[in-house]
């Protein structure tokens, strides 16, 4: 029996066209648009913090870490003092 001819014997849900990939694509587009954000905002330099903030509200902290056998210093912008302290603790040996 030809499967194209027995449409009257199949349930209605199987007769309709399902758009299974649309939800996934809409979710991806939503995530991409969320990542763009406001161009005036900057991202916190602490890797576990996802906050964005204005540059004038930034806390500039100095990160001290080991680069090989040499102590290196780098100035980074954080959203708060707590993020600067957590980032410093993450880079300590």
N, CA, C and O of each residue as an XYZ file, in Angstrom:
372
protein
N       0.835     -1.177      0.000
C       0.000      0.000      0.000
C       0.888      1.252      0.000
O       1.869      1.318      0.740
N       0.554      2.205     -0.800
C       1.322      3.440     -0.916
C       1.033      4.323      0.303
O      -0.127      4.571      0.632
N       2.089      4.795      0.967
C       1.906      5.618      2.168
C       1.348      6.990      1.844
O       0.787      7.648      2.719
N       1.489      7.429      0.617
C       0.954      8.735      0.242
C      -0.574      8.696      0.072
O      -1.230      9.736      0.137
N      -1.133      7.511     -0.142
C      -2.571      7.396     -0.385
C      -3.373      7.154      0.889
O      -4.593      7.318      0.872
N      -2.737      6.774      1.982
C      -3.503      6.436      3.181
C      -3.531      7.593      4.178
O      -3.471      7.362      5.386
N      -3.622      8.834      3.697
C      -3.643      9.977      4.592
C      -4.903      9.998      5.452
O      -4.879     10.533      6.561
N      -5.981      9.436      4.971
C      -7.212      9.460      5.756
C      -7.164      8.448      6.912
O      -8.009      8.505      7.806
N      -6.196      7.529      6.909
C      -6.079      6.540      7.976
C      -5.057      6.931      9.048
O      -4.940      6.255     10.070
N      -4.327      8.008      8.818
C      -3.312      8.433      9.791
C      -3.887      9.522     10.706
O      -4.765     10.276     10.287
N      -3.406      9.610     11.936
C      -3.891     10.654     12.849
C      -3.572     12.058     12.321
O      -2.673     12.238     11.500
N      -4.321     13.034     12.805
C      -4.184     14.407     12.323
C      -2.814     14.986     12.652
O      -2.271     15.758     11.862
N      -2.245     14.630     13.802
C      -0.936     15.181     14.167
C       0.156     14.711     13.218
O       1.120     15.440     12.985
N       0.027     13.528     12.676
C       1.030     13.034     11.737
C       0.840     13.618     10.341
O       1.765     13.597      9.529
N      -0.347     14.135     10.058
C      -0.602     14.719      8.748
C      -0.064     16.139      8.638
O       0.228     16.602      7.535
N       0.072     16.831      9.748
C       0.535     18.212      9.706
C       2.052     18.269      9.615
O       2.747     17.327      9.995
N       2.547     19.371      9.115
C       3.987     19.581      9.009
C       4.469     20.167     10.330
O       3.922     21.159     10.811
N       5.475     19.562     10.905
C       6.016     20.075     12.170
C       7.295     20.858     11.888
O       8.089     20.487     11.024
N       7.475     21.935     12.624
C       8.662     22.775     12.492
C       9.545     22.527     13.710
O       9.549     23.326     14.646
N      10.278     21.447     13.703
C      11.065     21.069     14.872
C      12.282     21.960     15.083
O      12.706     22.146     16.223
N      12.850     22.510     14.029
C      14.069     23.289     14.164
C      13.848     24.768     14.447
O      14.807     25.489     14.720
N      12.603     25.234     14.387
C      12.355     26.668     14.556
C      12.663     27.123     15.971
O      13.264     28.182     16.155
N      12.266     26.350     16.976
C      12.526     26.751     18.360
C      14.021     26.867     18.618
O      14.473     27.799     19.284
N      14.780     25.927     18.094
C      16.228     25.951     18.293
C      16.848     27.168     17.608
O      17.724     27.816     18.181
N      16.406     27.485     16.393
C      16.952     28.655     15.683
C      16.552     29.960     16.353
O      17.357     30.887     16.436
N      15.307     30.040     16.836
C      14.888     31.244     17.551
C      15.696     31.425     18.830
O      16.051     32.549     19.184
N      15.990     30.331     19.525
C      16.803     30.403     20.741
C      18.202     30.894     20.413
O      18.749     31.721     21.142
N      18.793     30.401     19.327
C      20.135     30.841     18.925
C      20.153     32.327     18.563
O      21.067     33.055     18.948
N      19.136     32.768     17.820
C      19.062     34.182     17.444
C      18.916     35.049     18.687
O      19.537     36.108     18.785
N      18.096     34.603     19.634
C      17.907     35.349     20.884
C      19.220     35.461     21.647
O      19.539     36.534     22.161
N      19.989     34.376     21.734
C      21.274     34.402     22.442
C      22.265     35.333     21.750
O      23.003     36.054     22.423
N      22.293     35.330     20.420
C      23.208     36.197     19.681
C      22.847     37.660     19.915
O      23.733     38.492     20.105
N      21.558     37.978     19.902
C      21.140     39.353     20.125
C      21.419     39.800     21.554
O      21.710     40.974     21.786
N      21.336     38.888     22.512
C      21.637     39.224     23.897
C      23.124     39.491     24.080
O      23.497     40.299     24.931
N      23.969     38.846     23.317
C      25.404     39.017     23.453
C      25.861     40.370     22.917
O      26.876     40.903     23.365
N      25.131     40.920     21.976
C      25.527     42.201     21.402
C      25.553     43.280     22.474
O      26.572     43.947     22.657
N      24.450     43.458     23.177
C      24.383     44.406     24.272
C      24.533     45.860     23.821
O      24.521     46.163     22.629
N      24.669     46.717     24.773
C      24.837     48.139     24.533
C      26.302     48.398     24.184
O      27.184     47.949     24.916
N      26.590     49.107     23.090
C      27.996     49.341     22.723
C      28.742     50.239     23.711
O      29.972     50.249     23.728
N      28.000     50.998     24.538
C      28.654     51.867     25.514
C      29.126     51.100     26.742
O      30.003     51.571     27.466
N      28.555     49.925     26.984
C      28.894     49.149     28.180
C      30.143     48.317     27.935
O      30.423     47.914     26.806
N      30.897     48.062     29.012
C      32.066     47.189     28.918
C      31.843     45.983     29.822
O      31.079     46.044     30.785
N      32.514     44.900     29.500
C      32.382     43.644     30.237
C      33.377     43.620     31.391
O      34.496     44.119     31.274
N      32.954     43.035     32.502
C      33.843     42.877     33.651
C      34.964     41.902     33.279
O      34.710     40.900     32.611
N      36.199     42.183     33.704
C      37.343     41.345     33.343
C      37.442     40.065     34.166
O      38.253     39.194     33.850
N      36.634     39.934     35.213
C      36.625     38.691     35.981
C      35.878     37.647     35.173
O      34.753     37.892     34.739
N      36.486     36.485     34.963
C      35.957     35.509     34.022
C      34.639     34.868     34.458
O      33.923     34.335     33.611
N      34.300     34.899     35.729
C      33.038     34.316     36.179
C      31.919     35.348     36.313
O      30.783     34.988     36.619
N      32.222     36.605     36.091
C      31.230     37.677     36.202
C      30.747     38.041     34.798
O      31.559     38.318     33.915
N      29.450     38.042     34.593
C      28.901     38.370     33.280
C      28.265     39.756     33.247
O      27.465     40.050     32.358
N      28.611     40.600     34.200
C      27.989     41.922     34.271
C      28.599     42.875     33.256
O      29.787     42.809     32.942
N      27.748     43.765     32.752
C      28.197     44.855     31.891
C      27.916     46.158     32.618
O      26.905     46.282     33.310
N      28.794     47.120     32.466
C      28.650     48.368     33.203
C      29.231     49.509     32.388
O      29.947     49.293     31.411
N      28.915     50.718     32.800
C      29.434     51.907     32.123
C      30.913     52.104     32.469
O      31.329     51.786     33.583
N      31.703     52.617     31.541
C      33.139     52.801     31.808
C      33.439     53.752     32.966
O      34.450     53.580     33.647
N      32.590     54.746     33.203
C      32.864     55.669     34.304
C      32.595     55.058     35.678
O      33.055     55.585     36.691
N      31.852     53.948     35.718
C      31.599     53.266     36.991
C      32.574     52.111     37.224
O      32.419     51.356     38.183
N      33.554     51.973     36.371
C      34.495     50.852     36.455
C      35.473     51.037     37.612
O      35.892     52.151     37.928
N      35.819     49.917     38.228
C      36.863     49.892     39.244
C      38.114     49.337     38.576
O      38.119     48.195     38.117
N      39.162     50.128     38.520
C      40.406     49.686     37.895
C      41.305     49.082     38.962
O      41.718     49.756     39.906
N      41.597     47.802     38.794
C      42.457     47.113     39.741
C      43.691     46.572     39.053
O      43.699     46.344     37.843
N      44.729     46.371     39.836
C      45.974     45.845     39.287
C      46.068     44.366     39.616
O      46.038     43.974     40.782
N      46.183     43.556     38.585
C      46.295     42.115     38.746
C      47.774     41.747     38.775
O      48.523     42.069     37.853
N      48.181     41.078     39.834
C      49.574     40.637     39.972
C      49.589     39.124     39.810
O      48.920     38.406     40.553
N      50.349     38.649     38.847
C      50.392     37.214     38.573
C      51.784     36.816     38.111
O      52.614     37.666     37.789
N      52.027     35.517     38.085
C      53.326     34.986     37.647
C      53.273     34.683     36.153
O      52.413     33.936     35.688
N      54.196     35.269     35.419
C      54.344     34.992     33.999
C      55.669     34.256     33.837
O      56.723     34.863     33.648
N      55.582     32.929     33.918
C      56.806     32.135     33.967
C      57.422     32.276     35.343
O      56.788     31.918     36.335
N      58.647     32.791     35.431
C      59.286     33.015     36.729
C      59.318     34.499     37.092
O      59.935     34.886     38.084
N      58.654     35.322     36.291
C      58.658     36.766     36.497
C      57.283     37.204     37.018
O      56.248     36.724     36.555
N      57.294     38.112     37.977
C      56.044     38.678     38.471
C      55.580     39.750     37.490
O      56.314     40.696     37.202
N      54.371     39.599     36.983
C      53.820     40.544     36.014
C      52.633     41.280     36.627
O      51.949     40.757     37.507
N      52.403     42.491     36.151
C      51.281     43.319     36.623
C      50.484     43.783     35.414
O      51.034     44.143     34.373
N      49.176     43.760     35.591
C      48.302     44.172     34.505
C      47.119     44.933     35.095
O      46.525     44.483     36.075
N      46.773     46.071     34.517
C      45.612     46.845     34.973
C      44.379     46.334     34.235
O      44.376     46.203     33.011
N      43.328     46.048     35.012
C      42.084     45.545     34.449
C      40.909     46.315     35.021
O      41.004     46.897     36.101
N      39.799     46.317     34.292
C      38.590     47.024     34.729
C      37.565     46.014     35.221
O      37.228     45.057     34.524
N      37.079     46.241     36.425
C      36.104     45.364     37.058
C      34.848     46.151     37.398
O      34.860     47.381     37.436
N      33.765     45.421     37.644
C      32.514     46.085     38.019
C      32.493     46.418     39.506
O      31.753     47.309     39.924
N      33.294     45.718     40.316
C      33.309     45.990     41.756
C      34.651     45.557     42.345
O      35.459     44.900     41.689
N      34.859     45.944     43.597
C      36.073     45.563     44.314
C      36.079     44.054     44.552
O      37.134     43.420     44.524
N      34.895     43.482     44.785
C      34.805     42.043     45.034
C      35.276     41.228     43.830
O      35.957     40.215     43.992
N      34.914     41.668     42.624
C      35.367     40.956     41.414
C      36.878     41.063     41.262
O      37.524     40.107     40.833
N      37.453     42.218     41.610
C      38.901     42.384     41.521
C      39.607     41.448     42.503
O      40.627     40.846     42.167
N      39.063     41.326     43.713
C      39.668     40.432     44.707
C      39.542     38.976     44.295
O      40.479     38.197     44.471
N      38.393     38.601     43.748
C      38.194     37.215     43.308
C      39.115     36.871     42.145
O      39.649     35.763     42.083
N      39.308     37.815     41.217
C      40.203     37.579     40.089
C      41.646     37.450     40.559
O      42.397     36.629     40.033
N      42.042     38.257     41.549
C      43.394     38.157     42.100
C      43.596     36.800     42.770
O      44.645     36.177     42.608
N      42.595     36.341     43.522
C      42.694     35.028     44.174
C      42.749     33.901     43.147
O      43.414     32.891     43.374
N      42.052     34.066     42.015
C      42.064     33.036     40.981
C      43.430     32.922     40.314
O      43.780     31.852     39.815
N      44.214     34.007     40.297
C      45.524     33.986     39.645
C      46.677     33.696     40.611
O      47.826     33.594     40.183
N      46.384     33.564     41.896
C      47.460     33.256     42.837
C      47.852     31.796     42.734
O      47.035     30.941     42.394
N      49.105     31.523     43.031
C      49.605     30.145     42.983
C      49.528     29.496     44.337
O      49.906     28.334     44.487
